[in-house]
Amino acid sequence: MAGRMTSDQPPATGERPGGPLIVTEDDNLLDDLLRLCAAAGATPEVAYGGSARGRGRGWAAAPLVIVGADCAPWLCGAGRRGGVVLVGRSADDRRLWELAVAVGAERVLALPDGESWLVDRIADAAEGVGPAAVTVGVIGGSGGAGASTLACALAVTAARAGRRTILVDADPLGGGLDVLLGGEKEEGLRWPAFAESRGRVAGGALEESLPRLHSLRVLSWDRGDCVAIPPQAMRAVVAAARRRGGAVVVDLPRRLDEAVVEALAQVDLGLLVVPAELRAVAAARRVAAGVQVVLPDLRVVARGGSDPAVGRAAEPAPDDIARLLGLPLAGELAWESGLADGLARGAPPGGDPRGPLRHFGTAFWERVLPGGEQVTGGGAELGQVLGGGSA
């Protein structure tokens, strides 16, 4: 897929809340702040001194207010509001901190040291960023465990429930999730277009650039020779996906490299898919040991066997699989016998309303996102929602 995405500038849409309000009469500081706004893809409004409270959008309505130390004394009587950053040249200036208290600043920043943080803060304000997406990583405990199928099913289920959903294919050797979803010919960017991404990628631009399949956005691989993504690109892209809110599902390989570690660092909850076979459990122990170094909240999905001639008595029970691995049990996933036929007809994993994949995905999101509300704050809170039982 042709194309490349390296710009941090978000697209201009009617949904954007606008850029920050800059209040300063220091020409040199203003030049620096305008440069940082340009880097963040935001168009600011500039006010001078006390006029900040009555000009244009004004003090109360701007998504972010950046106050220069030179004008801070004039704003001490302004109404209190969130999203005020006080900017000076030296963080050791005691008067700067006193002014910050007087104007109710959320942060005191010294330039140029704080430029990177301020660019991100400006971009957040311009994008209208809310709570981060609940991010779930899916990993196979052994070869052929069905992790990619479950990842697709979770994403499809979340999207069909009306949640903004992005599915990230972090396994370059997996064949491409766009193929599994029947959308390999859909227009949109694939991973190679993001290989040179650094710093911050605009979440809105990312979402709009990806193929839309089954009501969700998919970041997959093309059919080219690229089989690796630099760690910094993985970090930037997953962070951008998370900033859009809703749900992010990441399909992860069993072998950890630096890029996978970067993805795991942003995952709230990991699901380790383990077939009900002793050999698969043995393989999953090694996978789990590596993943848990980065992602403490890792849970087991016990997958039933495909051969109906093999009695369940010959398979380890889901509770036993979890016990042998020393991990909580997220749930049991029965084998979906009609999956292959469904894929051949163009139905995605999780598309069968009576299938085990749809049932598992629906129950999972109802527990992770009760009532459609986002549960954020990392794996600890997600773990409390899921508990230790089956999904």
C-alpha positions, 0 to 999 in steps of 0.5 A: 500500500502506497503512502507514508504517515509521519506528520504529527498534524491532525486533520482539520475537522469540525469536531476539533475544539480549537487551539490554545489561547496564548497570553503574553507580550514577550515577543521572543516567548510568543515566537517559541509558543507559536512554533510549538503550536505549529509542531502540535498541529494547532492554530492558537489565539493570541491575547495580550495581558488583561484582554485575555478575559474578553477577547474572542473565545476568551479565558473561559472557553479556550481548551488550553491557556498558556500564560507567559510569566510577563502577563501572569500578574494581570490575570490573578483576578481572572476566574479559576479554570482548568487547563492553565499552563504558566510558562517562563524561562527558569523553573528556579524563579520563586516568583514564577511559582507564586504567580502559578498559585495566583492564576491557578496554573496546573503546571509551571513550565520552563522553556526550552526544557519543557518543550516536548511536554508542551507540544503534547499538551497542546496537541491533546487540547487541539484534538479534544482528547478524553479518557484513553481507550481500554487496550487489550493485548491477545497472545497465543500461548502456543502455535495455532492457539487462535489468538488472532481469531480471538483478537478479531472477534473482540474488535468486531464485537466491540465495534458492533456494540457501538464503541470506537474500535481500533485493531492493531496487528503487531505480528508481522509474520501472522499473514495480516489481520486484514486478510482474516477480516476479508479486507486485504484490498480495502484502501488505507494505510498499513504498517510500512507507512508508519515505520518512520513515525517519531514522537507523537502521531495525531490520533484523528489522522491515524484513525481516518487513514486506516482501512475500515472493516466491519465498523472498526479501523484496522492497522495491519501489514501489507504484502511487501517485505517489511517485517519489522517496525521500529520500537519508537514507531510502535510506541507512537502509533499505539499511543495515538490509537489509545488517545481516541478512546473506546477500545483498542485490541492488539494482536501480539506475537509470542516472541518478544522484541523491542517493538512488542515490548513497547506495545505491551507497555501500553496494554491494560490487560493481556489475554493468553490463549491456551488450547486445552492440551498439556503440550500447549500449557507447557509452551504457554508457561514460557510465553507468560514468563516473558510477557509478565515482565512487562505486563503484570495483568495477564489472564488465561483464555482456555480454548476448547479442542476442535476434535469432537471425538476427543472427550473433555475428560482427556483435556485439562479443565480451564481451572487446571490450565490457569492453576498450572500457569499461575494466572487468573482465568479470564474465561473459556472459549469453546471451539467454533465449528462453523468458523471456516465456512463463515470466513469463506462467506466473508463473515468475520470472526465474532460475526455469528450471533450464536457462535462462541466467539461472539458470546465470549466477546460480548460477555468480555466487553460487558464486564470490562466496559459496564454499561458502555462506560470506559474503565480506565486506569490500567490493569489493576482496575480492569482486573477488578472488573473481570475478577478471577472467574470465567467470562 
